[in-house]
Amino acid sequence: MIKRGSKIDELLTLIFMLLAIACIVCFFAVPSKHVLCLGLGGAAIVLRIIQYILRFV
């Protein structure tokens, strides 16, 4: 179980935010690589779901 505000929780949140920002930048900067954008966005969502599972289980 990960406590809210712990170092691991903050690290996972930071990685999630970086992946989300990279997804948005990739979407607008590289129009022919939407698969990369979807991969980054999907990875961000999966990471966030794992974080919530670890936080409440």
DARAQUI-V67591 format. One record per helix or strand. SS is the DSSP state (A for helix, B for strand). FROM is the first residue (numbers start at 1). TO is the last residue. If there is no record, write none. Layout:
# DARAQUI-V67591
SS & FROM & TO
SS & FROM & TO
This chain:
# DARAQUI-V67591
A & 7 & 29
A & 34 & 56
